[in-house]
Amino acid sequence: MALFIVQYSFSSASAPGRDDHRAAHREWLRGLLEQERLLVGGPYPDGTGAMAVVEAPDRESVRNWFDDDPFLREDLVDELSVVEWVPTMGRVGAG
C-alpha cells in the first residue's frame, strides 16, 4: 500500500455550506478511519483548505473514496489534489 496526501482548497464563499455539512463530512472521515484508510487529517487554521494522509493501493482508489465525501458531493471544494507521498524520515518514514 502507498501513502497519499489529499489536499482540499476552499473559498470563503463555501464556508456556510461547509458548516451545514461538516457533521456528515466528519462522519464520512470517521468511516475511512475505521477502515484504516485514513492516517491523519484536518483543516488549515486559516480556513483555506484541509489535508489528509491516506493509505491506498493507488491514486484512483483514493479519488473514488473521496468522491463520496459530502463536501465534494455538495460542490463545496474548489480543488482537490491527490499526490502519492513517500515519507523517508519521521514516525511514518522508512527510517
Backbone hydrogen bonds, N-H to C=O, Kabsch-Sander energy under -0.5 kcal/mol:
donor,donor_aa,acceptor,acceptor_aa,energy
2,A,56,A,-2.8
3,L,85,W,-0.7
4,F,54,V,-2.6
5,I,83,V,-3.0
6,V,4,F,-0.6
6,V,52,A,-3.2
7,Q,5,I,-0.5
7,Q,81,S,-2.3
8,Y,50,A,-2.9
9,S,79,E,-2.2
10,F,48,T,-3.0
14,S,11,S,-1.3
15,A,12,S,-1.3
18,R,14,S,-2.6
19,D,15,A,-2.4
20,D,16,P,-2.0
21,H,17,G,-1.8
22,R,18,R,-0.9
22,R,19,D,-0.5
25,H,21,H,-2.5
26,R,22,R,-2.8
27,E,23,A,-2.1
28,W,24,A,-2.3
29,L,25,H,-2.3
30,R,26,R,-2.5
31,G,27,E,-1.6
32,L,28,W,-1.5
33,L,29,L,-2.3
34,E,30,R,-2.8
35,Q,31,G,-1.7
36,E,33,L,-1.5
37,R,32,L,-2.9
38,L,32,L,-1.2
39,L,53,V,-3.1
40,V,53,V,-1.3
42,G,51,M,-2.3
44,Y,49,G,-3.1
47,G,44,Y,-2.0
50,A,8,Y,-1.3
51,M,42,G,-2.6
52,A,6,V,-2.3
53,V,40,V,-3.0
54,V,4,F,-2.5
54,V,52,A,-0.5
55,E,37,R,-2.9
56,A,2,A,-2.6
62,V,58,D,-1.5
63,R,59,R,-2.5
64,N,60,E,-2.3
65,W,61,S,-2.5
66,F,62,V,-2.7
67,D,63,R,-1.5
68,D,65,W,-1.5
69,D,66,F,-1.6
72,L,69,D,-0.7
73,R,69,D,-2.7
74,E,70,P,-2.0
75,D,72,L,-1.7
76,L,71,F,-3.0
78,D,9,S,-2.3
78,D,76,L,-0.5
79,E,9,S,-1.3
81,S,7,Q,-2.4
83,V,5,I,-2.3
85,W,3,L,-2.9
93,G,90,G,-0.7
94,A,87,P,-0.8
